[in-house]
Amino acid sequence: MSSTNPFDDEDGRFTVLVNDENQHSLWPEFAAVPDGWHIVHAGQRADCVDYVDRHWVDMRPKSLVDGCA
């Protein structure tokens, strides 16, 4: 029997989480949101990956970006 990692399930429903450092995370919809993160988008995995690609354009933490400004 093969088991699928819920983070890799192409047919699964996901949420996009963001923390105070503007870091993004793809999270299975059924899983509890970890402390310090909040939901900004939800949908099919491909839609959520597209959202992250469009909105998380600078991988540096917000505090580092702000410090360089």
Backbone as ProteinMPNN parsed JSONL, in Angstrom:
{"seq_chain_A": "MSSTNPFDDEDGRFTVLVNDENQHSLWPEFAAVPDGWHIVHAGQRADCVDYVDRHWVDMRPKSLVDGCA", "coords_chain_A": {"N_chain_A": [[0.845, -1.178, 0.0], [0.576, 2.167, -0.854], [1.321, 5.353, 0.404], [0.412, 8.765, 0.295], [2.198, 11.722, 0.728], [0.694, 14.345, 2.411], [1.445, 16.94, 1.791], [2.305, 16.83, -0.783], [0.184, 16.145, -2.363], [-1.326, 16.363, -5.32], [-4.01, 16.624, -5.911], [-5.111, 17.606, -3.664], [-6.581, 19.947, -1.276], [-5.435, 23.122, -0.35], [-4.009, 25.648, 1.825], [-2.584, 28.892, 1.705], [-0.209, 30.145, 3.763], [0.98, 32.942, 5.661], [3.562, 34.546, 7.477], [4.681, 36.926, 10.026], [7.05, 37.805, 8.943], [6.63, 37.902, 6.311], [6.964, 35.512, 5.011], [6.004, 32.719, 3.077], [3.926, 29.785, 3.1], [2.875, 26.609, 1.992], [0.124, 24.756, 2.912], [-1.643, 21.857, 3.951], [-5.179, 21.875, 3.737], [-6.666, 20.63, 5.748], [-5.058, 20.648, 7.969], [-4.125, 22.116, 11.097], [-3.567, 25.601, 11.517], [-0.372, 26.798, 12.141], [0.884, 28.524, 15.064], [1.539, 32.001, 14.758], [1.213, 32.24, 12.065], [-0.984, 33.078, 9.305], [-3.9, 32.595, 7.246], [-3.927, 33.394, 3.821], [-4.832, 32.664, 1.369], [-6.663, 30.105, -0.373], [-7.236, 26.905, -1.923], [-7.027, 24.637, -4.76], [-3.995, 22.715, -5.07], [-2.258, 23.54, -7.223], [-3.251, 26.104, -7.792], [-2.691, 27.401, -5.389], [0.114, 27.237, -5.35], [0.649, 28.853, -7.553], [-0.312, 31.293, -6.53], [1.565, 31.751, -4.469], [3.892, 31.98, -6.034], [3.331, 34.379, -7.358], [3.093, 36.254, -5.294], [5.134, 36.044, -3.378], [7.812, 37.291, -3.916], [10.276, 38.068, -3.062], [12.533, 36.345, -1.326], [13.767, 36.94, 1.041], [13.515, 37.471, 4.609], [11.098, 39.781, 5.971], [12.097, 41.54, 7.943], [14.811, 41.685, 7.302], [14.711, 42.788, 4.726], [13.54, 45.276, 5.343], [15.594, 46.3, 6.92], [17.56, 46.758, 5.064], [16.648, 48.826, 3.602]], "CA_chain_A": [[0.0, 0.0, 0.0], [1.349, 3.402, -0.975], [0.691, 6.5, 1.056], [0.832, 10.036, -0.283], [2.476, 12.813, 1.652], [-0.358, 15.341, 2.174], [2.032, 18.166, 1.246], [2.576, 16.591, -2.202], [-1.042, 15.675, -3.007], [-1.71, 17.267, -6.417], [-5.464, 16.781, -5.915], [-5.537, 18.08, -2.355], [-6.912, 21.354, -1.055], [-4.379, 23.729, 0.447], [-4.062, 27.061, 2.164], [-1.305, 29.593, 1.702], [-0.019, 30.83, 5.032], [2.014, 33.976, 5.698], [3.903, 34.957, 8.839], [5.022, 38.345, 10.176], [8.232, 38.081, 8.127], [6.135, 37.796, 4.935], [7.333, 34.222, 4.443], [4.814, 31.985, 2.661], [3.974, 28.337, 3.263], [1.752, 25.841, 1.46], [-0.291, 23.927, 4.034], [-2.877, 21.125, 3.667], [-6.335, 22.576, 4.298], [-7.164, 19.954, 6.949], [-4.113, 20.807, 9.077], [-4.258, 23.331, 11.9], [-2.628, 26.68, 11.181], [0.583, 26.97, 13.238], [0.966, 29.845, 15.688], [2.38, 32.962, 14.062], [0.878, 32.221, 10.639], [-2.398, 33.294, 9.003], [-4.299, 32.183, 5.896], [-4.139, 34.474, 2.856], [-5.404, 32.118, 0.132], [-6.99, 28.678, -0.289], [-7.691, 26.322, -3.18], [-6.289, 23.469, -5.23], [-2.55, 22.874, -4.889], [-1.668, 24.329, -8.316], [-3.684, 27.488, -7.602], [-1.946, 27.945, -4.252], [1.502, 27.41, -5.791], [0.63, 30.048, -8.404], [-0.452, 32.446, -5.635], [2.868, 31.959, -3.825], [4.816, 32.465, -7.068], [3.008, 35.771, -7.694], [3.104, 37.164, -4.148], [6.356, 35.939, -2.573], [8.832, 37.53, -4.941], [11.559, 38.295, -2.388], [12.623, 35.282, -0.33], [14.357, 37.412, 2.296], [12.548, 37.851, 5.637], [10.72, 41.19, 5.951], [12.994, 42.323, 8.802], [16.048, 41.902, 6.556], [14.386, 43.734, 3.655], [13.362, 46.584, 5.975], [16.896, 46.75, 7.393], [18.372, 47.149, 3.908], [16.011, 49.975, 2.924]], "C_chain_A": [[0.893, 1.245, 0.0], [0.597, 4.545, -0.312], [1.275, 7.779, 0.486], [1.087, 11.045, 0.821], [1.435, 13.898, 1.391], [0.174, 16.655, 1.606], [2.287, 18.05, -0.257], [1.342, 16.175, -2.991], [-1.526, 16.685, -4.044], [-3.209, 17.544, -6.443], [-5.997, 17.352, -4.603], [-5.899, 19.556, -2.337], [-5.895, 21.899, -0.063], [-4.75, 25.143, 0.852], [-2.655, 27.615, 2.011], [-1.255, 30.375, 3.003], [1.086, 31.862, 4.887], [2.285, 34.305, 7.161], [4.293, 36.432, 8.858], [6.244, 38.758, 9.365], [7.907, 38.015, 6.636], [6.639, 36.531, 4.23], [6.045, 33.445, 4.176], [5.023, 30.484, 2.85], [2.71, 27.718, 2.68], [1.391, 24.796, 2.51], [-1.557, 23.163, 3.67], [-4.051, 21.775, 4.406], [-6.827, 21.952, 5.603], [-6.287, 20.199, 8.177], [-4.325, 22.136, 9.8], [-3.192, 24.345, 11.496], [-1.682, 26.872, 12.37], [0.539, 28.397, 13.799], [1.911, 30.737, 14.896], [2.115, 33.047, 12.565], [-0.598, 32.533, 10.47], [-2.653, 32.958, 7.531], [-4.521, 33.411, 5.02], [-4.79, 33.982, 1.561], [-5.704, 30.64, 0.365], [-7.455, 28.19, -1.654], [-6.949, 25.046, -3.502], [-4.792, 23.763, -5.146], [-1.935, 23.778, -5.957], [-2.025, 25.809, -8.186], [-2.905, 28.147, -6.464], [-0.472, 28.165, -4.6], [1.611, 28.65, -6.671], [0.53, 31.313, -7.553], [0.898, 32.777, -4.98], [3.866, 32.522, -4.833], [4.59, 33.941, -7.386], [3.21, 36.735, -6.527], [4.369, 37.111, -3.293], [7.539, 36.062, -3.519], [10.213, 37.805, -4.352], [11.639, 37.318, -1.22], [13.197, 35.744, 1.008], [13.26, 37.733, 3.311], [12.31, 39.365, 5.619], [11.674, 42.045, 6.786], [14.326, 42.607, 8.102], [15.827, 42.911, 5.436], [14.266, 45.142, 4.229], [14.697, 47.162, 6.449], [17.804, 47.227, 6.276], [17.837, 48.398, 3.22], [16.634, 51.293, 3.327]], "O_chain_A": [[1.846, 1.34, 0.773], [-0.618, 4.675, -0.459], [2.475, 7.869, 0.226], [0.28, 11.197, 1.738], [1.299, 14.34, 0.25], [-0.584, 17.409, 0.996], [2.466, 19.064, -0.933], [1.449, 15.88, -4.181], [-2.069, 17.733, -3.693], [-3.636, 18.584, -6.943], [-7.202, 17.557, -4.456], [-5.57, 20.309, -3.253], [-5.54, 21.247, 0.918], [-5.669, 25.751, 0.305], [-1.667, 26.898, 2.167], [-2.149, 31.167, 3.303], [2.013, 31.688, 4.096], [1.368, 34.342, 7.982], [4.242, 37.107, 7.83], [6.449, 39.948, 9.125], [8.807, 38.066, 5.798], [6.728, 36.489, 3.003], [5.104, 33.51, 4.967], [6.144, 29.981, 2.77], [1.611, 28.243, 2.857], [2.252, 24.035, 2.951], [-2.481, 23.765, 3.123], [-3.92, 22.174, 5.563], [-7.345, 22.656, 6.47], [-6.729, 19.979, 9.305], [-4.662, 23.146, 9.184], [-2.06, 23.981, 11.175], [-2.142, 27.086, 13.491], [0.199, 29.346, 13.092], [2.953, 30.287, 14.42], [2.738, 33.852, 11.872], [-1.39, 32.288, 11.38], [-1.755, 33.027, 6.693], [-5.21, 34.351, 5.416], [-5.248, 34.788, 0.75], [-5.07, 29.999, 1.204], [-7.999, 28.959, -2.447], [-6.319, 24.443, -2.633], [-4.377, 24.922, -5.151], [-1.17, 24.686, -5.631], [-1.186, 26.672, -8.444], [-2.508, 29.308, -6.564], [0.121, 29.164, -4.192], [2.567, 29.415, -6.546], [1.215, 32.299, -7.827], [1.314, 33.935, -4.945], [4.608, 33.45, -4.511], [5.543, 34.673, -7.652], [3.472, 37.918, -6.748], [4.644, 38.056, -2.553], [8.181, 35.073, -3.874], [11.211, 37.777, -5.072], [10.902, 37.447, -0.242], [13.121, 35.018, 2.0], [12.192, 38.213, 2.932], [13.212, 40.136, 5.291], [12.022, 43.154, 6.382], [14.905, 43.674, 8.301], [16.659, 43.792, 5.22], [14.819, 46.092, 3.675], [14.906, 48.373, 6.388], [18.72, 48.016, 6.512], [18.501, 48.964, 2.352], [16.213, 52.347, 2.848]]}, "name": "protein", "num_of_chains": 1, "seq": "MSSTNPFDDEDGRFTVLVNDENQHSLWPEFAAVPDGWHIVHAGQRADCVDYVDRHWVDMRPKSLVDGCA"}
